[in-house]
Amino acid sequence: MTVRTRIAPSPTGDPHVGTAYIALFNLCFARQHQGQFILRIEDTDQVRSTADSEKMIFDSLRWLGLSWDEGPDVGGDFGPYRQSERMEIYRQYVDQLVDDGYAFYCFATPAELDDMRREQMARGETPRYDGRSLGLSAAEVETRRAAGEPYVIRMKIPEEGSCIFQDMLRGEIEIPWSQIDMQVLLKADGMPTYHLANVVDDHLMAITHVIRGEEWINSAPKHQLLYHYFGWTMPELCHMPLLRNPDKSKLSKRKNPTSINFYKAMGYLPAAVINYLGRMGWSMPNEEEKFSLADMIANFDINHVHLGGPVFDVEKLDWLNGRWIREDLDNNSFAQGMAEWAINEQRLIEFIPLIKERVEKFSDVAPLVAFLLSGLPELSEESFDNKSLDNAQMQKILQYSVWRLDELQNWERDSLYSALSSLATALDLKLKIFLAPLFVAIAGSPSAPPLFDSMVVLGPDMSRARVRHGLAVLGSPSKKQLKKLEKEYRQISAKI
Ligand code: GLU
């Protein structure tokens, strides 16, 4: 048997460090067994998936030095590797499940299902689909389909007993069927859900080991049942521990930058980031903390992954990156690394329009652009001193800006301008006053080159991280305040 592993990211948003972490462990497992590692794009959510996000996944994983044997961009014998190009395949398999009596048409409208859940909750029950369409006859289904009624297709779930499956790290896991809903397999728009597409593809792509994050454990019963319905052998399952913030909560961008692009923009070495991710739940047999991808592959043993939630701690990454810089870069490769990172002509040309008007000689340049070539600025509460705004107002401005910038798809000067100026108007503040705390968060001081252009040069990840950092320095709102702000923000943004 040839070992075949895969990652199956959904191209929505920024390329996540969690994707790189799971990719790394899949790659090591495949290489250690002389197997293959596949990249499949799960883009069945057509509203949230973007080509831009897909490209960032490819670019950021390549930057880290991870490579795949098959994928949408490199081809392979089991393609297409993008789920949106495999629609007929899913339809064919879901029809087969219906024909075999394992899945059924459901015409319940969203409003009807809402009522059903509300009634269940009023009775103190956990809301779940109650099987109302299970008894429809084939003739009735045909008539309603022919009349153009919208429908979904759901899978049948046993009424009693438990699902028992094996996890490579956790051994036997048992989940009662009563906790599993009659999952939608095909949505009203004809798109498959994750569960159907994932199982069909893992089978057709001959995946032997599914190594993924532990947040998918609860999906395993549905998957196991689908394999059984199809009469296929299920791949081995291995659920990796989730990455955590230093306070042990699930890694989230509220508390830690999670985009690989951020780590690139900060000037970390890819080898150090990989080394750091490799230490998340795993260690070398000799406990050496610094190791390369090749070292990891040579010594890899998935059974040595420990399940205590690994903490993604940027300070530890700094320490490790420092070791890589000092121990592995001679002066030439240091210079080359800096040039690749940002000190290159192409990058300087982006800076020049921002500062040209303000310099008289080249020696004026470095202080002006320092903030464009730095990480998070050194800030204290005093940095935000402001005659027109108090602390609570500045917190509000930064918090609203964080949310607004998170939603922004198009990171260009004009869209940044309209996103933030409309917020200023909604808050009844002059733009100049509204932008003051943002200037401080982005550039470290209130007098800096034009803000929107600087944010374009810094890019979305670094800019967002700086606004979040500014907010943290100013004192992030408490949970209660946050709820209030969120409500207000939603009202405001509905009007913008
Ligand atoms: N598309 C899922 C994700 O976004 C894949 C989960 C899996 O590996 O099964 O992570």
Residues whose N, C-alpha, C, O or C-beta is under 5 A from the ligand:
A	BS01	LIG	A8 P9 S10 E42 R212
